[in-house]
């Protein structure tokens, strides 16, 4: 495994992180694509998370040194906390998670996250749910309307500092689905230690200004949507790239070569998918075959439309797809 440090903190994250999403037999996301309103409601935990298949994925992650884990909805939080207790990792692990019903467009103006008492109560609720002493990375995702309040990020910085002093969190992660300007404001605020950002071969507008700004601030960069939630494979099929494993390896090697990247969070429905990603970490240097595959991928009309849309959303802060 390759490890990269967060600034000068002494904390090193595995270059591959494991996402918390679990999947139904038809490929849909558990929770989110079963009952979205329920999935994002605090305290709602769906049955079936963290069972044998997931434990096998987790064991493989341990075996290969993955020390960074991300969890979104409460069902994933509860399952990860339970699995970590049932299967204690052989080394220190770092968990990233987020407050429910406060992020993105789930709360107008993200007012709840700017309320120190409400955010603290939510952190304490999450810790109780996961049975952990602290949140390693508290992921805080805002929308542009939050920044209409000129004091918003100042209050966020004060709240984050207090949560750290009180031992409830270790790091804060800046997040948004609403573009470059929001990320740059969050980086400049000094409230955050990392950024969590869409980063893949078709969604890379952040490389121009956001990633360099994060690096200059000594922040870690954690990439998500490596495979574009499966859209990568539709693009590949359009141009005859039917070997999904090769396509995925090429896309992941592209991402691991981004110089600012600290860790890439990937999802895995079963151990074989994670094993394929781990094979890339063992040999991360892009190959001529990878380049050829990605050149063919870029000729896809689906790729070109996706890239143009994501770039427009990122630079213009257009409303994102909901998840």
N, C-alpha and C positions, 0 to 999 in steps of 0.2 A: 504494500500500500504506500502511496505517496501522501505526505502530510504537509500542510501549509499553515503558517502561523498567522494569527490575527494581530496585525500591527506588532507591538512589542509586548503583548500580554502574556506570552509564554504558552498560550493555549493554541494547539495545533489541531486542525480539522483534517480528517481524511478527505482526499480530493473527490471521493465519491461518497455522497450521503444517501441515505435511504428514506424515501418519502413514505408517508403513512397511508396513502390511498390503498384501499382493498377493492376487489372487483367481483362482480356477479358473473355467473357462468356465460352470459351473453356479452361480456366485456364492459358493461356499464359500471360506473363507480357506485360502490355501496354507499348508502346514505344520501349523498348529493343527488344521484340520479334515480333514487327510489322515491324520496319525499324531501325536496329541497327545503321548504319552510321548516319542517321538523328537524332536518339535519343541522340547521344553523341556529336552532333554539337551545339556549343553555340548559343543560341537564338531560337532554334527550340522547339516550344511548341505544343504538340499534343492536339487535341480537346478531351473532355470527361473526363479529370482529375478533381478531386475535386468536383464531383457532389453529388447528394443526398445520394447514398450509402456510399460514403466516409465521408460525413458529419455525418452520423449516427455512423460510426466507431469512428470518432473523438469525438463526444459527449460522447460516452461510455468511451473513454479514459479519458476525463475530469472527468466524474462521479466517476471514480475509482482512480484518483490521478496520472495518468501517466503524467510526466512532461518532458520527453525526446523524441524528434522526429527526425527522420533521413530522409533525402531526397537526392536522387542521381541525376538523369537527370533533365534538366531544366523544363520539364513538371511537375515533382514532386515538384521542388522548387517553381514554380509559383503557383501551386495548394495549397501547404501548406501555403505559404504566404497569399494567398487570403482567404483560409478558416480560418486562425487565425484572420484575420481582420473581416470577416463576423461573426465569432463565437468567440469572445474574451474569452480566457481561464480564469477561476476563480482564477488562481494562476500563478506565474511566470513559464514559460516553457523555455526549452533549446533546440535549434535546431542545429543539426549537418548536414553539407553539404560539398560539395567538388567542386573544380574547374573542369570545362569541358575542354576536349581535352588536359589535362596536366598529368593526372594520369595514373598509370600502364603502359601498353604498347602502350598507345595512343599517346605518344610523346617519341621518342627515347632518352634514357638517362634522361628523365624527365627534360630536360633543361629549359623548360618554368617556371616550379615551382621554379627553383633556381635563376631565374631572378626576382629581387625584384620589378622592375617596372611592369613586366608582371603579376606577382602574385597579386600585389596590384590592378592593373586595373581589374583583374578578380574578386577579392573580391568585389570591388566597383560595378561591373556589377551585381553580384549576389544579393547584397543588394538592388540595384535598382529593379531587377526582383521580389524579395520577399517583397520589401517595408519594410525592417527592418533596424534598426539602426546599428546593428552589427551581426556578425556570432558568435554564442556561441561556437561552435566547428568546426574549419576548419580542415577537414579530408584530409590528404596529403598522397597519396599512391605512393610508388616508386618501382622500379625494381632494381635488382642487378647492372645493367650496370650504373645506376646513381652513385653508390659508387665507380666506377672506377676513378671518379674525387675525389681526396683526400680532396678537400676543399668543397665538395658539402654540407655536413651536417653543416659545419660551416656557410656557406652562408644561409642555411635554418634557422638556429637558429637566425641569425642576422635579417633576414626578418620577422620571426615570432615575435621576440621581438618588432620590429618597428610597426608591425600591431597591436600589443597589446597596445603599448604606444599611438598610434593614435586612439585607441578606435574602431578599425574595427573588431577585433576578441577578444574573451575572452580566449579560449583555443585552442591548436593545438593537433590533433589526428594523431598518427603514424599508418600507414597502409601499407600493402603489400600483394600480393598473391604469393610472391616468397620466403617465407620461414624464417626459424629461424635466419639465419645469418643477414638478413636485419633488422628484428625486433630488434635484440640485438644491432646492430649498431645505430639504431634510438633511442632506449632507452638510450644508453650510451651518445648520443650527447647532452642531456639536452635540446633539442629543443621542446620536446613534453610533454603534460600533461596527455594524455590518449593513449591507444592503441585500435585499432578496429581490431578484429581478428575472423576468423572462429573458432567456439568452439561448439562442440556437441559430443554426445556419440560415434560417429564414426570418429571424426576429432578433436583429443585432443592432438596432439603431442606438442603443445605449452605449455602444463602443466609442462613439464620437466624443461625447462630453461626460456622460455619467460615470463610466468606469474609470477614466483618468482622474476625475474629481474624487472618487472614492479612494483610489490609491493614494492620491496626494494627501488625503486626510487620514491615512493610516487605517482605513477601514477594510474589512473583509468583503469579498464579493461572492455571494452564493447564487448560482444560476438555477433556474427551474425551467420546466417545459422543454427539456432536451429533445424529446420526440414529438413535441407539439400536440400532446394529448392524442397521439395516434394519427394526426394529419400527415405526418412524415411518410407513412406507409401508403396513404392514398396518392400522394404526390409521386412516390416511387412507382406505383403500379401504373400510373398514367404514361410513364416513359419506359415501361418494361423492366423496371428494377424490382423483380419479384423476390429476390433473396433478402428477406426482411432483416436477417441477422447481419449481413454485410452492410446494409444501408444504415442500420442502427449503429454499428461500430464506426462507420465513417463519420456519422453525425456527432458521435460522442468524442471521437479523436479531434474533430474540428473544435469542439468546445473546450477540451482539456488543453488545447494549444493557445487559448486566449490568455495573454500574459497576466491580466488582472485577476483571473479566476482563482478563488480559494477552494471552493467545493461546488460540485454539481449534484443536485438532488435528483435521483431517478426513482421511478416507480417500478415495482416488480409484482406481478400477479402470482408468480411461482418461482422456485429456485433457479430454473433454467434461464429465465430472463435476467436475473441478477448475475448469474455466472457469466453470461455473455458480456455484460457491462464490466465485470471484474477482469475479464480477459483483456479488455482494452487498457485498463489501468496497468496491467503487467507489460503492455507494449504500446505506450501512448503516442508514439511518434506517428503522425499521419504518413500514409504510404501513397505511392503513385496510384494504386488501385482506388484508395479512398478519394483522391482528387478526381479521378475519372468518374467515379460514382456520383460525387457531389456536382460535378459539371453537368452530368446528365440530369440530375435532379433539378438543377437551376433552370433547365429548359422546359420544365413542366409548367403549363399554364396555371395549374393549381398553386404551384410554388410561387410564381410571379404575382398572382392575385393575393395570396396570403401575405407575402412580404410587403407589398404595397399597402395593404390594409393595416398591417401591424405598424409599419413605419408612420403612416398617417395618424393612427391613434396615439403613438408614442410622442410624436412631435407636436400634435395639435390637441392632445388631451381629450380625444373623442371618447364617448362612452364605451367601455369595454364589454366583451361578452361576460355573462354572469356565471360565476361559480363560487 
